[in-house]
């Protein structure tokens, strides 16, 4: 694999501590991207984590604040 090349056709799974995701898993496109949507009826902070191909837990996480 070459550096900085998109990882297409990889399964990405998300988990969240608050709210609902429109899908828990999606497959990356030819650019290596996926898009998820999250909604919540509760206020608070959701922490979102991702895993690739059910093997690699990403170190980065994302937080979303619902007001």
TAQUI-V43415 format. One record per pair of residues at least 24 apart in sequence whose C-alpha atoms are under 10 Angstrom apart, sorted by the first residue. I is the first residue (numbers start at 1). J is the second residue. If there is no record, write none. Layout:
i=I j=J
i=I j=J
This chain:
i=5 j=31
i=5 j=32
i=6 j=30
i=6 j=31
i=6 j=32
i=6 j=33
i=7 j=31
i=7 j=32
i=7 j=33
i=8 j=32
i=8 j=33
i=8 j=34
i=9 j=33
i=9 j=34
i=9 j=53
i=10 j=34
i=10 j=52
i=10 j=53
i=10 j=54
i=11 j=51
i=11 j=52
i=11 j=53
i=11 j=54
i=11 j=55
i=12 j=50
i=12 j=51
i=12 j=52
i=12 j=53
i=12 j=54
i=12 j=55
i=12 j=56
i=12 j=57
i=13 j=49
i=13 j=50
i=13 j=51
i=13 j=52
i=13 j=53
i=13 j=54
i=13 j=57
i=14 j=48
i=14 j=49
i=14 j=50
i=14 j=51
i=14 j=52
i=14 j=57
i=15 j=46
i=15 j=47
i=15 j=48
i=15 j=49
i=15 j=50
i=15 j=51
i=16 j=45
i=16 j=46
i=16 j=47
i=16 j=48
i=16 j=49
i=16 j=50
i=16 j=62
i=16 j=63
i=16 j=64
i=17 j=44
i=17 j=45
i=17 j=46
i=17 j=47
i=17 j=48
i=17 j=49
i=17 j=63
i=18 j=42
i=18 j=43
i=18 j=44
i=18 j=45
i=18 j=46
i=18 j=47
i=18 j=48
i=18 j=63
i=18 j=64
i=18 j=65
i=18 j=66
i=19 j=43
i=19 j=44
i=19 j=45
i=19 j=46
i=19 j=47
i=19 j=48
i=19 j=64
i=19 j=66
i=20 j=46
i=21 j=48
i=24 j=50
i=25 j=50
i=25 j=51
i=25 j=52
i=25 j=53
i=25 j=54
i=26 j=52
i=27 j=52
i=27 j=53
i=28 j=52
i=38 j=64
i=39 j=64
i=39 j=66
i=40 j=65
i=40 j=66
i=40 j=67
i=41 j=66
i=41 j=67
i=42 j=66
i=42 j=67
i=43 j=67
